[in-house]
Protein backbone atom coordinates (compact mmCIF):
# COMPACT_ATOMS: atom_id res chain seq x y z
CA UNK A 1 0.00 0.00 0.00
CA UNK A 2 1.49 3.32 -1.07
CA UNK A 3 0.91 6.22 1.30
CA UNK A 4 -0.29 9.44 -0.35
CA UNK A 5 2.00 12.45 -0.24
CA UNK A 6 0.94 15.11 2.18
CA UNK A 7 1.85 18.77 2.34
CA UNK A 8 4.14 19.63 5.23
CA UNK A 9 5.79 22.76 6.52
CA UNK A 10 9.13 22.64 8.33
CA UNK A 11 10.17 24.83 11.27
CA UNK A 12 11.78 27.28 8.84
CA UNK A 13 8.57 27.65 6.81
CA UNK A 14 9.49 25.53 3.77
CA UNK A 15 6.54 23.73 2.19
CA UNK A 16 7.16 20.25 0.76
CA UNK A 17 5.35 16.99 0.06
CA UNK A 18 6.29 13.62 1.57
CA UNK A 19 4.68 10.22 1.75
CA UNK A 20 6.89 8.76 4.51
CA UNK A 21 6.95 9.52 8.23
CA UNK A 22 10.42 11.03 7.85
CA UNK A 23 10.38 14.57 9.21
CA UNK A 24 13.43 15.92 7.40
CA UNK A 25 12.74 18.83 5.10
CA UNK A 26 14.34 18.28 1.67
CA UNK A 27 14.86 22.02 1.22
CA UNK A 28 16.67 22.36 4.54
CA UNK A 29 18.67 19.21 3.77
CA UNK A 30 19.86 20.73 0.49
CA UNK A 31 20.74 24.04 2.16
CA UNK A 32 22.64 22.28 4.98
CA UNK A 33 24.64 19.90 2.76
CA UNK A 34 28.36 20.35 3.42
CA UNK A 35 30.46 21.57 0.48
CA UNK A 36 33.35 19.22 1.30
CA UNK A 37 34.33 16.31 3.51
CA UNK A 38 32.97 12.79 3.75
CA UNK A 39 29.47 13.91 4.75
CA UNK A 40 29.13 15.85 1.48
CA UNK A 41 29.40 12.56 -0.43
CA UNK A 42 26.40 10.95 1.30
CA UNK A 43 22.66 11.10 0.74
CA UNK A 44 20.64 13.33 3.05
CA UNK A 45 19.17 10.40 5.06
CA UNK A 46 22.62 8.90 5.68
CA UNK A 47 24.13 12.29 6.51
CA UNK A 48 21.27 13.07 8.91
CA UNK A 49 21.61 9.68 10.61
CA UNK A 50 25.33 10.17 11.23
CA UNK A 51 24.84 13.75 12.43
CA UNK A 52 22.08 12.60 14.79
CA UNK A 53 24.55 10.15 16.35
CA UNK A 54 27.22 12.84 16.63
CA UNK A 55 29.41 11.23 13.96
CA UNK A 56 30.79 14.31 12.26
CA UNK A 57 34.38 13.23 11.67
CA UNK A 58 36.16 10.23 10.20
CA UNK A 59 37.88 9.67 13.54
CA UNK A 60 34.48 9.27 15.21
CA UNK A 61 33.23 7.06 12.35
CA UNK A 62 36.25 4.75 12.79
CA UNK A 63 35.06 3.91 16.31
CA UNK A 64 32.03 2.06 14.88
CA UNK A 65 31.68 -1.26 13.07
CA UNK A 66 30.02 -1.40 9.67
CA UNK A 67 27.18 -3.33 11.27
CA UNK A 68 26.60 -0.59 13.86
CA UNK A 69 26.51 2.06 11.13
CA UNK A 70 24.06 0.02 9.05
CA UNK A 71 21.69 -0.14 12.03
CA UNK A 72 21.22 3.63 11.91
CA UNK A 73 17.95 4.64 10.29
CA UNK A 74 18.86 6.32 7.01
CA UNK A 75 22.14 4.50 6.35
CA UNK A 76 21.98 1.68 3.83
CA UNK A 77 24.48 -0.64 2.13
CA UNK A 78 24.99 1.87 -0.71
CA UNK A 79 26.65 4.27 1.75
CA UNK A 80 29.32 1.81 2.88
CA UNK A 81 31.67 2.02 -0.13
CA UNK A 82 31.73 5.82 0.17
CA UNK A 83 32.38 5.64 3.90
CA UNK A 84 35.09 2.97 3.51
CA UNK A 85 36.86 5.00 0.81
CA UNK A 86 36.74 8.15 2.91
CA UNK A 87 38.19 6.30 5.90
CA UNK A 88 40.93 4.68 3.78
CA UNK A 89 41.98 8.08 2.37
CA UNK A 90 42.88 9.10 5.93
CA UNK A 91 44.49 5.77 6.86
CA UNK A 92 41.48 4.75 8.96
CA UNK A 93 38.96 1.90 8.86
CA UNK A 94 35.80 0.74 10.56
CA UNK A 95 36.22 -0.92 13.96
CA UNK A 96 36.52 -4.70 13.66
N, CA, C and O atoms as CSV, one atom per row, in Angstrom:
chain,resi,resn,atom,element,x,y,z
A,1,UNK,N,N,0.835,-1.177,0.000
A,1,UNK,CA,C,0.000,0.000,0.000
A,1,UNK,C,C,0.884,1.247,0.000
A,1,UNK,O,O,1.720,1.409,0.889
A,2,UNK,N,N,0.714,2.100,-0.957
A,2,UNK,CA,C,1.490,3.324,-1.065
A,2,UNK,C,C,0.758,4.453,-0.338
A,2,UNK,O,O,-0.424,4.704,-0.569
A,3,UNK,N,N,1.487,5.113,0.534
A,3,UNK,CA,C,0.911,6.218,1.300
A,3,UNK,C,C,0.900,7.470,0.415
A,3,UNK,O,O,1.876,7.744,-0.283
A,4,UNK,N,N,-0.181,8.214,0.443
A,4,UNK,CA,C,-0.294,9.437,-0.352
A,4,UNK,C,C,0.635,10.507,0.202
A,4,UNK,O,O,0.885,10.559,1.407
A,5,UNK,N,N,1.142,11.352,-0.672
A,5,UNK,CA,C,2.001,12.445,-0.240
A,5,UNK,C,C,1.149,13.530,0.406
A,5,UNK,O,O,0.069,13.873,-0.074
A,6,UNK,N,N,1.662,14.048,1.494
A,6,UNK,CA,C,0.935,15.111,2.178
A,6,UNK,C,C,1.804,16.361,2.254
A,6,UNK,O,O,3.031,16.281,2.324
A,7,UNK,N,N,1.154,17.496,2.237
A,7,UNK,CA,C,1.848,18.770,2.337
A,7,UNK,C,C,2.324,18.970,3.767
A,7,UNK,O,O,1.569,18.776,4.719
A,8,UNK,N,N,3.581,19.357,3.905
A,8,UNK,CA,C,4.142,19.627,5.226
A,8,UNK,C,C,4.861,20.964,5.202
A,8,UNK,O,O,5.226,21.476,4.144
A,9,UNK,N,N,5.053,21.509,6.377
A,9,UNK,CA,C,5.788,22.763,6.522
A,9,UNK,C,C,6.813,22.549,7.630
A,9,UNK,O,O,6.464,22.144,8.739
A,10,UNK,N,N,8.084,22.826,7.322
A,10,UNK,CA,C,9.131,22.638,8.333
A,10,UNK,C,C,9.184,23.846,9.268
A,10,UNK,O,O,8.468,24.828,9.069
A,11,UNK,N,N,10.032,23.764,10.280
A,11,UNK,CA,C,10.175,24.828,11.272
A,11,UNK,C,C,10.616,26.144,10.651
A,11,UNK,O,O,10.353,27.214,11.201
A,12,UNK,N,N,11.290,26.069,9.502
A,12,UNK,CA,C,11.781,27.280,8.842
A,12,UNK,C,C,10.791,27.816,7.808
A,12,UNK,O,O,11.072,28.801,7.126
A,13,UNK,N,N,9.623,27.158,7.696
A,13,UNK,CA,C,8.572,27.645,6.815
A,13,UNK,C,C,8.573,27.091,5.406
A,13,UNK,O,O,7.766,27.518,4.580
A,14,UNK,N,N,9.470,26.138,5.102
A,14,UNK,CA,C,9.491,25.531,3.772
A,14,UNK,C,C,8.304,24.580,3.613
A,14,UNK,O,O,8.012,23.789,4.510
A,15,UNK,N,N,7.633,24.660,2.486
A,15,UNK,CA,C,6.544,23.731,2.186
A,15,UNK,C,C,7.073,22.635,1.262
A,15,UNK,O,O,7.782,22.915,0.296
A,16,UNK,N,N,6.721,21.388,1.568
A,16,UNK,CA,C,7.157,20.248,0.761
A,16,UNK,C,C,6.168,19.105,0.936
A,16,UNK,O,O,5.384,19.081,1.885
A,17,UNK,N,N,6.218,18.157,0.005
A,17,UNK,CA,C,5.346,16.988,0.061
A,17,UNK,C,C,6.175,15.751,0.364
A,17,UNK,O,O,7.269,15.575,-0.173
A,18,UNK,N,N,5.640,14.891,1.235
A,18,UNK,CA,C,6.294,13.622,1.566
A,18,UNK,C,C,5.248,12.563,1.836
A,18,UNK,O,O,4.162,12.849,2.340
A,19,UNK,N,N,5.596,11.328,1.488
A,19,UNK,CA,C,4.682,10.223,1.754
A,19,UNK,C,C,5.132,9.396,2.952
A,19,UNK,O,O,4.341,8.625,3.495
A,20,UNK,N,N,6.388,9.539,3.377
A,20,UNK,CA,C,6.886,8.756,4.507
A,20,UNK,C,C,6.710,9.530,5.812
A,20,UNK,O,O,6.303,10.692,5.808
A,21,UNK,N,N,7.020,8.877,6.917
A,21,UNK,CA,C,6.949,9.518,8.234
A,21,UNK,C,C,8.193,10.344,8.537
A,21,UNK,O,O,8.256,11.017,9.566
A,22,UNK,N,N,9.174,10.296,7.657
A,22,UNK,CA,C,10.423,11.031,7.849
A,22,UNK,C,C,10.121,12.520,7.954
A,22,UNK,O,O,9.393,13.071,7.129
A,23,UNK,N,N,10.680,13.165,8.964
A,23,UNK,CA,C,10.381,14.575,9.207
A,23,UNK,C,C,11.387,15.531,8.588
A,23,UNK,O,O,11.227,16.747,8.697
A,24,UNK,N,N,12.419,15.006,7.942
A,24,UNK,CA,C,13.430,15.919,7.402
A,24,UNK,C,C,12.883,16.679,6.200
A,24,UNK,O,O,12.219,16.115,5.331
A,25,UNK,N,N,13.175,17.950,6.177
A,25,UNK,CA,C,12.742,18.833,5.097
A,25,UNK,C,C,13.776,18.757,3.974
A,25,UNK,O,O,14.951,19.035,4.210
A,26,UNK,N,N,13.367,18.387,2.757
A,26,UNK,CA,C,14.342,18.275,1.667
A,26,UNK,C,C,14.984,19.612,1.304
A,26,UNK,O,O,16.118,19.638,0.824
A,27,UNK,N,N,14.294,20.699,1.521
A,27,UNK,CA,C,14.856,22.018,1.220
A,27,UNK,C,C,15.944,22.364,2.235
A,27,UNK,O,O,17.018,22.840,1.864
A,28,UNK,N,N,15.666,22.126,3.502
A,28,UNK,CA,C,16.670,22.359,4.544
A,28,UNK,C,C,17.867,21.431,4.346
A,28,UNK,O,O,19.015,21.846,4.506
A,29,UNK,N,N,17.593,20.174,3.999
A,29,UNK,CA,C,18.675,19.212,3.767
A,29,UNK,C,C,19.613,19.707,2.672
A,29,UNK,O,O,20.833,19.614,2.808
A,30,UNK,N,N,19.051,20.227,1.599
A,30,UNK,CA,C,19.858,20.732,0.490
A,30,UNK,C,C,20.669,21.956,0.923
A,30,UNK,O,O,21.838,22.089,0.560
A,31,UNK,N,N,20.055,22.836,1.687
A,31,UNK,CA,C,20.741,24.040,2.157
A,31,UNK,C,C,21.861,23.715,3.146
A,31,UNK,O,O,22.869,24.419,3.202
A,32,UNK,N,N,21.680,22.640,3.929
A,32,UNK,CA,C,22.643,22.282,4.976
A,32,UNK,C,C,23.714,21.301,4.511
A,32,UNK,O,O,24.586,20.928,5.296
A,33,UNK,N,N,23.665,20.877,3.250
A,33,UNK,CA,C,24.639,19.905,2.757
A,33,UNK,C,C,26.034,20.520,2.771
A,33,UNK,O,O,26.241,21.603,2.223
A,34,UNK,N,N,26.999,19.832,3.399
A,34,UNK,CA,C,28.364,20.352,3.423
A,34,UNK,C,C,28.944,20.439,2.011
A,34,UNK,O,O,28.588,19.646,1.138
A,35,UNK,N,N,29.825,21.392,1.795
A,35,UNK,CA,C,30.461,21.575,0.482
A,35,UNK,C,C,31.633,20.608,0.288
A,35,UNK,O,O,32.006,20.305,-0.846
A,36,UNK,N,N,32.214,20.125,1.392
A,36,UNK,CA,C,33.350,19.219,1.300
A,36,UNK,C,C,33.322,18.248,2.475
A,36,UNK,O,O,32.490,18.365,3.374
A,37,UNK,N,N,34.237,17.298,2.453
A,37,UNK,CA,C,34.328,16.306,3.512
A,37,UNK,C,C,33.478,15.082,3.203
A,37,UNK,O,O,32.699,15.071,2.250
A,38,UNK,N,N,33.641,14.059,4.022
A,38,UNK,CA,C,32.967,12.791,3.750
A,38,UNK,C,C,31.452,12.903,3.815
A,38,UNK,O,O,30.758,12.182,3.098
A,39,UNK,N,N,30.921,13.779,4.649
A,39,UNK,CA,C,29.471,13.912,4.752
A,39,UNK,C,C,28.865,14.492,3.475
A,39,UNK,O,O,27.696,14.242,3.180
A,40,UNK,N,N,29.637,15.255,2.724
A,40,UNK,CA,C,29.133,15.854,1.477
A,40,UNK,C,C,28.905,14.797,0.396
A,40,UNK,O,O,28.195,15.047,-0.578
A,41,UNK,N,N,29.502,13.628,0.567
A,41,UNK,CA,C,29.395,12.558,-0.428
A,41,UNK,C,C,28.199,11.641,-0.193
A,41,UNK,O,O,27.921,10.761,-1.008
A,42,UNK,N,N,27.494,11.842,0.915
A,42,UNK,CA,C,26.399,10.948,1.305
A,42,UNK,C,C,25.032,11.538,0.972
A,42,UNK,O,O,24.886,12.744,0.777
A,43,UNK,N,N,24.038,10.658,0.913
A,43,UNK,CA,C,22.656,11.095,0.738
A,43,UNK,C,C,22.200,11.822,2.013
A,43,UNK,O,O,22.794,11.664,3.080
A,44,UNK,N,N,21.161,12.601,1.881
A,44,UNK,CA,C,20.636,13.327,3.047
A,44,UNK,C,C,20.251,12.398,4.193
A,44,UNK,O,O,20.601,12.686,5.337
A,45,UNK,N,N,19.530,11.272,3.933
A,45,UNK,CA,C,19.168,10.399,5.057
A,45,UNK,C,C,20.392,9.842,5.794
A,45,UNK,O,O,20.406,9.780,7.023
A,46,UNK,N,N,21.412,9.442,5.040
A,46,UNK,CA,C,22.621,8.899,5.679
A,46,UNK,C,C,23.347,9.997,6.460
A,46,UNK,O,O,23.784,9.783,7.591
A,47,UNK,N,N,23.465,11.156,5.852
A,47,UNK,CA,C,24.132,12.286,6.511
A,47,UNK,C,C,23.392,12.667,7.792
A,47,UNK,O,O,24.017,12.898,8.827
A,48,UNK,N,N,22.067,12.732,7.723
A,48,UNK,CA,C,21.269,13.073,8.907
A,48,UNK,C,C,21.422,12.032,10.005
A,48,UNK,O,O,21.496,12.377,11.184
A,49,UNK,N,N,21.470,10.751,9.623
A,49,UNK,CA,C,21.612,9.680,10.610
A,49,UNK,C,C,22.943,9.794,11.345
A,49,UNK,O,O,22.996,9.665,12.568
A,50,UNK,N,N,24.019,10.038,10.594
A,50,UNK,CA,C,25.333,10.175,11.228
A,50,UNK,C,C,25.379,11.418,12.110
A,50,UNK,O,O,25.882,11.362,13.232
A,51,UNK,N,N,24.866,12.524,11.620
A,51,UNK,CA,C,24.839,13.750,12.430
A,51,UNK,C,C,24.045,13.553,13.712
A,51,UNK,O,O,24.447,14.026,14.774
A,52,UNK,N,N,22.924,12.859,13.616
A,52,UNK,CA,C,22.083,12.602,14.791
A,52,UNK,C,C,22.847,11.823,15.859
A,52,UNK,O,O,22.631,12.019,17.055
A,53,UNK,N,N,23.741,10.942,15.418
A,53,UNK,CA,C,24.548,10.146,16.352
A,53,UNK,C,C,25.814,10.884,16.793
A,53,UNK,O,O,26.582,10.364,17.602
A,54,UNK,N,N,26.035,12.086,16.268
A,54,UNK,CA,C,27.225,12.841,16.631
A,54,UNK,C,C,28.467,12.416,15.865
A,54,UNK,O,O,29.585,12.739,16.265
A,55,UNK,N,N,28.280,11.699,14.774
A,55,UNK,CA,C,29.408,11.228,13.960
A,55,UNK,C,C,29.652,12.268,12.873
A,55,UNK,O,O,29.065,12.214,11.792
A,56,UNK,N,N,30.532,13.216,13.184
A,56,UNK,CA,C,30.792,14.306,12.258
A,56,UNK,C,C,32.244,14.354,11.787
A,56,UNK,O,O,32.668,15.309,11.136
A,57,UNK,N,N,32.994,13.314,12.126
A,57,UNK,CA,C,34.385,13.232,11.667
A,57,UNK,C,C,34.713,11.776,11.350
A,57,UNK,O,O,34.056,10.855,11.836
A,58,UNK,N,N,35.728,11.590,10.536
A,58,UNK,CA,C,36.155,10.227,10.198
A,58,UNK,C,C,36.732,9.520,11.419
A,58,UNK,O,O,36.609,8.301,11.547
A,59,UNK,N,N,37.357,10.272,12.310
A,59,UNK,CA,C,37.882,9.673,13.539
A,59,UNK,C,C,36.742,9.075,14.365
A,59,UNK,O,O,36.873,7.974,14.900
A,60,UNK,N,N,35.639,9.789,14.466
A,60,UNK,CA,C,34.480,9.267,15.205
A,60,UNK,C,C,33.872,8.077,14.470
A,60,UNK,O,O,33.485,7.093,15.100
A,61,UNK,N,N,33.785,8.159,13.139
A,61,UNK,CA,C,33.230,7.064,12.345
A,61,UNK,C,C,34.048,5.791,12.537
A,61,UNK,O,O,33.485,4.697,12.568
A,62,UNK,N,N,35.370,5.918,12.665
A,62,UNK,CA,C,36.249,4.746,12.790
A,62,UNK,C,C,36.058,3.996,14.111
A,62,UNK,O,O,36.585,2.896,14.278
A,63,UNK,N,N,35.324,4.570,15.027
A,63,UNK,CA,C,35.057,3.909,16.315
A,63,UNK,C,C,33.847,2.973,16.245
A,63,UNK,O,O,33.496,2.335,17.238
A,64,UNK,N,N,33.213,2.892,15.078
A,64,UNK,CA,C,32.029,2.061,14.878
A,64,UNK,C,C,32.330,0.926,13.903
A,64,UNK,O,O,33.193,1.049,13.034
A,65,UNK,N,N,31.606,-0.176,14.060
A,65,UNK,CA,C,31.685,-1.255,13.075
A,65,UNK,C,C,30.730,-0.932,11.931
A,65,UNK,O,O,29.825,-0.110,12.077
A,66,UNK,N,N,30.942,-1.585,10.795
A,66,UNK,CA,C,30.025,-1.396,9.671
A,66,UNK,C,C,28.610,-1.795,10.079
A,66,UNK,O,O,27.640,-1.137,9.701
A,67,UNK,N,N,28.498,-2.851,10.836
A,67,UNK,CA,C,27.183,-3.330,11.272
A,67,UNK,C,C,26.466,-2.283,12.119
A,67,UNK,O,O,25.264,-2.067,11.962
A,68,UNK,N,N,27.205,-1.636,13.016
A,68,UNK,CA,C,26.602,-0.589,13.862
A,68,UNK,C,C,26.112,0.583,13.012
A,68,UNK,O,O,25.044,1.138,13.268
A,69,UNK,N,N,26.896,0.953,12.006
A,69,UNK,CA,C,26.512,2.063,11.132
A,69,UNK,C,C,25.272,1.693,10.325
A,69,UNK,O,O,24.381,2.522,10.142
A,70,UNK,N,N,25.210,0.459,9.845
A,70,UNK,CA,C,24.055,0.024,9.050
A,70,UNK,C,C,22.763,-0.029,9.865
A,70,UNK,O,O,21.672,0.011,9.297
A,71,UNK,N,N,22.878,-0.117,11.172
A,71,UNK,CA,C,21.685,-0.144,12.029
A,71,UNK,C,C,21.043,1.231,12.172
A,71,UNK,O,O,19.903,1.342,12.623
A,72,UNK,N,N,21.766,2.275,11.791
A,72,UNK,CA,C,21.223,3.627,11.906
A,72,UNK,C,C,20.165,3.844,10.836
A,72,UNK,O,O,20.386,3.538,9.665
A,73,UNK,N,N,19.031,4.367,11.235
A,73,UNK,CA,C,17.950,4.642,10.288
A,73,UNK,C,C,18.405,5.718,9.311
A,73,UNK,O,O,18.726,6.837,9.712
A,74,UNK,N,N,18.431,5.375,8.038
A,74,UNK,CA,C,18.864,6.318,7.006
A,74,UNK,C,C,20.150,5.897,6.321
A,74,UNK,O,O,20.473,6.392,5.242
A,75,UNK,N,N,20.890,4.978,6.947
A,75,UNK,CA,C,22.138,4.495,6.350
A,75,UNK,C,C,21.888,3.113,5.771
A,75,UNK,O,O,21.462,2.200,6.478
A,76,UNK,N,N,22.155,2.969,4.485
A,76,UNK,CA,C,21.979,1.680,3.826
A,76,UNK,C,C,23.289,1.175,3.263
A,76,UNK,O,O,24.311,1.857,3.347
A,77,UNK,N,N,23.266,-0.025,2.685
A,77,UNK,CA,C,24.478,-0.636,2.134
A,77,UNK,C,C,25.159,0.211,1.058
A,77,UNK,O,O,26.373,0.113,0.878
A,78,UNK,N,N,24.407,1.028,0.352
A,78,UNK,CA,C,24.991,1.871,-0.707
A,78,UNK,C,C,25.935,2.930,-0.133
A,78,UNK,O,O,26.799,3.435,-0.850
A,79,UNK,N,N,25.786,3.267,1.129
A,79,UNK,CA,C,26.649,4.274,1.753
A,79,UNK,C,C,28.007,3.705,2.158
A,79,UNK,O,O,28.975,4.454,2.287
A,80,UNK,N,N,28.087,2.399,2.357
A,80,UNK,CA,C,29.324,1.814,2.883
A,80,UNK,C,C,30.548,2.005,1.993
A,80,UNK,O,O,31.609,2.351,2.513
A,81,UNK,N,N,30.457,1.798,0.682
A,81,UNK,CA,C,31.671,2.018,-0.127
A,81,UNK,C,C,32.210,3.449,-0.019
A,81,UNK,O,O,33.423,3.655,0.027
A,82,UNK,N,N,31.322,4.418,0.021
A,82,UNK,CA,C,31.733,5.820,0.166
A,82,UNK,C,C,32.399,6.042,1.513
A,82,UNK,O,O,33.433,6.705,1.600
A,83,UNK,N,N,31.808,5.487,2.565
A,83,UNK,CA,C,32.376,5.644,3.903
A,83,UNK,C,C,33.721,4.934,4.014
A,83,UNK,O,O,34.668,5.489,4.573
A,84,UNK,N,N,33.816,3.715,3.487
A,84,UNK,CA,C,35.086,2.972,3.512
A,84,UNK,C,C,36.185,3.749,2.797
A,84,UNK,O,O,37.294,3.887,3.312
A,85,UNK,N,N,35.867,4.258,1.599
A,85,UNK,CA,C,36.862,4.996,0.813
A,85,UNK,C,C,37.318,6.255,1.551
A,85,UNK,O,O,38.504,6.585,1.548
A,86,UNK,N,N,36.394,6.942,2.168
A,86,UNK,CA,C,36.743,8.154,2.914
A,86,UNK,C,C,37.658,7.820,4.088
A,86,UNK,O,O,38.627,8.533,4.352
A,87,UNK,N,N,37.346,6.732,4.790
A,87,UNK,CA,C,38.194,6.301,5.900
A,87,UNK,C,C,39.588,5.923,5.397
A,87,UNK,O,O,40.591,6.330,5.984
A,88,UNK,N,N,39.654,5.150,4.316
A,88,UNK,CA,C,40.931,4.682,3.781
A,88,UNK,C,C,41.819,5.846,3.335
A,88,UNK,O,O,43.040,5.785,3.475
A,89,UNK,N,N,41.205,6.910,2.797
A,89,UNK,CA,C,41.980,8.082,2.368
A,89,UNK,C,C,42.753,8.708,3.530
A,89,UNK,O,O,43.796,9.330,3.328
A,90,UNK,N,N,42.237,8.541,4.734
A,90,UNK,CA,C,42.884,9.100,5.934
A,90,UNK,C,C,43.628,8.043,6.742
A,90,UNK,O,O,44.058,8.302,7.866
A,91,UNK,N,N,43.781,6.839,6.162
A,91,UNK,CA,C,44.495,5.766,6.858
A,91,UNK,C,C,43.684,5.158,7.988
A,91,UNK,O,O,44.250,4.587,8.920
A,92,UNK,N,N,42.370,5.275,7.917
A,92,UNK,CA,C,41.478,4.746,8.957
A,92,UNK,C,C,40.618,3.620,8.395
A,92,UNK,O,O,40.594,3.383,7.187
A,93,UNK,N,N,39.914,2.934,9.284
A,93,UNK,CA,C,38.963,1.904,8.862
A,93,UNK,C,C,37.883,1.770,9.925
A,93,UNK,O,O,37.992,2.316,11.022
A,94,UNK,N,N,36.840,1.031,9.573
A,94,UNK,CA,C,35.802,0.736,10.559
A,94,UNK,C,C,36.395,-0.145,11.650
A,94,UNK,O,O,37.347,-0.889,11.413
A,95,UNK,N,N,35.831,-0.057,12.831
A,95,UNK,CA,C,36.223,-0.920,13.957
A,95,UNK,C,C,35.902,-2.363,13.580
A,95,UNK,O,O,34.886,-2.631,12.938
A,96,UNK,N,N,36.746,-3.264,13.969
A,96,UNK,CA,C,36.515,-4.698,13.659
A,96,UNK,C,C,35.479,-5.285,14.578
A,96,UNK,O,O,35.156,-6.468,14.468
